[in-house]
Amino acid sequence: MRSLLFKSLVKDPVTIAGPEAEANATQELARTLEDLSRRVLGRSLVIREVDAGSCNGCELEIHALNNPVYDLERLGLKFAASPRHADVLLVTGPVTHNMRVALERTWKATPDPKWVVAVGDCACSGGVFAGSYACVGPVSAVIPVDLHIAGCPPRPIEILKGLVALLDAAARNNGAGKGAVR
Amino acid sequence: MAQRPRTARRSDPRPRARRRRAVDAKTWIANAEALGRGEGELVALFAEPDRVHMALRDVAGTRLLTLAVADRRYPSVGARHAPAIRLERAIRDLFGHEPEGLPDTRPWLDHGAWPLAHPLAAKRGLPAKSRGGYEFLPVEGEGLHQIPVGPVHAGIIEPGHFRFTANGETVVRLEARLGYVHKGIEWLMQGAPIARAAMLIGRVSGDSTVAYAYAFARAVESALRLTPPPRAVYLRALMAELERIANHLGDFGAICNDATYVLIHAHCGVLREQVLAACDAAFGHRLMRDCIVPGGVAADLSAAEARRLKALVDSIAPRFRELVAIYDDAPSLLDRTVTTGLVSAELVRRFAAGGYVGRASGRDFDARREHAYPPYDKLGLEVPVFEAGDVDARLRVRLREIEESLRLIRRILDALPRGEVRAALRGAKGEREGVGMVEGFRGDVFVYVRLSGTTVVRCHPRDPSWFQWPLLEVAVKDNIVADFPLCNKSFNCSYSGHDL
């Protein structure tokens, strides 16, 4: 443990860094996000994730946003355990009939103003599961969706980019209302 | 620590005609009773509109028994062998077959929300009448209270409902209710071309997308008598081991995180991220989804990426060992994991629980060794087995397996044959069937497929979680509520793989 701690004194952070590297999208996003989220919601945006039928692939990549490489929290973004604390619902899956009620209730439990982001091909369109007797269809068939992030699953960096797009649109509306930003 | 000699029984998991048998009700019952006496293990139990199949493993090897279903009734296996109960509840919901004598006839996958009943039956039924609530098993005693959790959980995880009954802080019973993410995958596969079915199978359980694609490819190739090119065989194992490492690293970190060791969690997160980034660079997808296809693999590995993977393995090994040393040297962490969430060897054997759940409780089974599918027949494999059956043991199985997978990856990269990576699929005349069994990170993934030409007539994927979920309910008993996350993460069962 001591050697590990010592290394952390002399090594560079693993968090994607280096503003001069243009490949480093995360750092750019960090600045944009920080500025926008401060204007809209006083520097914080709380997210509640809802798996409404996903294969768990999207959850793995959303989870990755919390790791030290992406470090979502440095941007003022944070995952909450309760929808009552959330500004954003990040919804995955081709909403199954068995999850429909739970999704609707989670949405109702989230205070206004709120945004819904559909993450992954299934949440956007039903994906490969479209047409099944067990699936309602895309998230937008159940609750209003403000942003779609495609991918199967989308890479973590793509999810971050999507959140920026959402904040952009929210900022344009001055935080007073919210509009669809498809 | 037990290790079976390398010359252990190797049964071909692919049933040829001799391994598949149509049986009558008497033989079916006799086999179910033999399972109940512990003379063999249930591998899978699934249905079709006019029959039920039981895959079992005993001294004679792995066999598939098929029973014709008359008047939509057949003799229940669950009545004679408890691990079959949930499988039969699912069969009942999907096909409308009545397992005669089934001790628990509550619906399992059908929550009363589908627009129809018995979706996979020859003749679908009307939607179930709104059933209102689900009746959990009664719990009686003084000073008990219930804690309902889910289906929407606090963390970024899959949905399911847990009903805890606690006395003070101590859990006296946990009953899980699953099925929330049932997507109708078996139905979607019926009549699908092989390519579409392969996409569906890769989305049964996101964390095991390689294992499912691998098992499906082997099942299809077995049905079509097709041998994939040697290079593809090695690349598949490479992907499977990368998937295993990525998942085990995630679990190692998550378990420690739940015992407040955020340090290990953070470092595991970095290592996992590096593995996924390397997979992305090498195969074009972080989770390697759709990379294994029937006939071979979708894309070849370049020499440069092979070198990079080798460098990755070399860089991960020492850093990983340092984390293991921290775990070993942290009494406050071990205090949370040792003797927590006990599962007995007897139960694990009865349920034929695979993966780290089985191997942490003395069940010496690993499909890579037991079925010795190529290239594992040439790689040699050390299977770690522990006896303690607690959270610590399930974690230690993973830690040893990460080491073993790192070694396997080096061997695979050294021995990687040259040549083609994909053979063309040619449909055969008439119906052909095959099965594939592959050791995923969580345990043995079983896939049955029947083809007509290049169209899937019937496909059934069986997730290892079917035989692990019920044991979680036992593991958490007599533990405090606060230790449930540790128990749960040490199992890390799949919801989607189970719910299908």
Interface residues (C-beta under 8 A of the other chain):
Chain A: M1 S3 L4 V14 E49 V50 D51 A52 G53 S54 C55 N56 G57 C58 E59 L60 E61 I62 H63 A64 N66 N67 P68 V69 F79 A81 S82 P83 G93 P94 T96 H97 N98 M99 R100 V101 A102 T106 G127 V128 F129 G131 S132 Y133 A134 C135 C152 P153 R155
Chain B: L109 H111 A113 W114 P115 L116 P119 P151 V152 A154 G155 I156 I157 E158 P159 G179 Y180 V181 H182 K183 G184 I185 W187 L188 R196 M199 L200 R203 V204 S205 G206 D207 T209 G250 L263 A266 H267 G269 V270 R272 E273 L276 D280 R286 L287 R289 E322 L323 A325 I326 D329 S494 Y495 S496
